[in-house]
Amino acid sequence: MIFDSVLHAKDYEGINPDIFRALEAARTYTPENYPGGRVELEGDRIFLNLASYETHAPEDALMEAHRQYIDVMYMVEGSETIYVKQTDKLSCITQEYEAEGDALLGKKDPDATAVRLEPGNFIILFPQDAHAPACHADGPVSVKKVIGKVRIG
């Protein structure tokens, strides 16, 4: 997992050019120019989902982990808490990995680390980073968040 401000995005350019490309594209969106929907940067290899939703209570949140894609999340408006825990340390898997949905699901463990995502912040989540996004930070709020998907391999 990488968590930082978009002001430092250039520091991560050398990690993976596709991740950097998704992050650079995500940061071009503002609350005023946010159309929603899917934006393809390179077909199914790199794309963005421009999501708008209400955050929810963390008590019923599910952790998810992916194998085919790295998530690059960038907060445009609002704030949320994303809970993160090592995938291989989850105590209760509720759905084994399914390639069709590229997801393993599990209950949120009490010891998952809370990361607060606010406008201008980004988080990069790898297969080893199970995560429960869209949870309240300070109660329910509407958010606009870019979810970049970068194919692995």
N, C-alpha and C positions, 0 to 999 in steps of 0.2 A: 504494500500500500504506500502511496505517496499522497500527502496532503499539503497544500500550499496555497499561496495567493497567486493569482494570474500575473501579478507584477513580477514574479520570479519564473515564469514559464520558460524563458530562454535557457535557464539553468538545466532544464531537462531535455533539451533538444537532442543530445547525443545518446539518450537511452534507447529510443526507438523512433525512427522518423515518422512512422504512421501514427504513433501516439501524439507526437508533437503536431502533426498535421491536423488531427482531430481537435486538439486543444486550441490551436490557432484559429480554426474555423469556428469553434464554439464561442470563443471570446468576442467574435464580431457581433453577437446578438445582444440587444438591449431590451428592456421592457417595451420600448416603442417600436422596435422592428422585429417582433417575435411572431412569426406566422404559425408556429406549431407544425406538427407532422414530421415526416421523415425527409431528411436531406441526404442524398447520396454524394459522397465525395469520390468514392471509387467502388461503385457497385456494392456488393456484399462484403467487400474487404474492409472498407472504412465508411461508416455512415453515422449520421446524427439523428437521434429522436428528440424533437423539441417538445417536451412534456409540460403540461399544466395540470395541477391537481391540488387537492387539499391534503395536508399532512394528517397522519392518524396516530392514535395512542400506541406507544411501544409495547404494551403488554401482550398484544396478539400478533406482533410482527413476526414474520418468518425470515430467516436467514436464507440467502441464495448464493450459489457459487456457480461459476461458468467455466467451461473448458475450451470452448471454441473462440470466445471473445474476451478481450480486456475491456472493462468499463472505464470511460473517461467522463466524469460528471463535473459539470460546471454550473454553478448557481447564478442565475440571471436576476431573479427577484424572489424575495421571501427568505426563509431560513428553515432548515430541518436538521434533525439529528440522524446520522447514519451509524448504526452499530456494526462493528467489525470484529471478527474473530478468525483465527486460523481454521481453514476448512477442515483439516484433519483433527481438530480439537473439539468439534461440535459434539455435544453430548446426546442429542436426539435428532436423528435424520427422519424426516417425515416423508420424503420422496427421494429415492435413489436417483442418481444422475440420469437424465433423459436427454439424448442428443437432439431430438426434435425441437425441444424448447431450450436447449443448452442450459439446463438448470438442475442443480441438486438443491433440495429445500430442507430446512431444519428449523427447529424451534430456536428462538433467541435465548441464548444462555444469559444468566444474570451477570456473568463476568465479561460479557462482550464490551469492547471499548467504544465509548460514545465519541463521535466526531461531529462537531457542529459545522455545517456547511452554510455559509452566508454569501451574499452577492460578492462576486469577485474571487471566491474560493473555488478550488478544484480538488478532486480526489481521483486517483487512479487505482483501480482495483484489479488485481491479478487473480488467476484461478485459486491460489492459496488463501485469498481474502474473502471468506464468506461475509456477506453484508446484508443488513436489513435497512434499506433506505426509507425515506418519506415519513419518518417519525417526527412527532412534535418536538420542537426545540423549547418553545415557551407557550404551548397550547396550539390549537389548530390554526393554520394559516394557509393561504393560497401561495403556491410557488410556481415559478417558471424555471425549469432546469433543463439544460442540454445534457443528454446522455449519449456520449459518443461510444460507438462499438468498433473495436479494432480487432480484426481476425488474427488469431495466433497462427504463426507458421506460414 
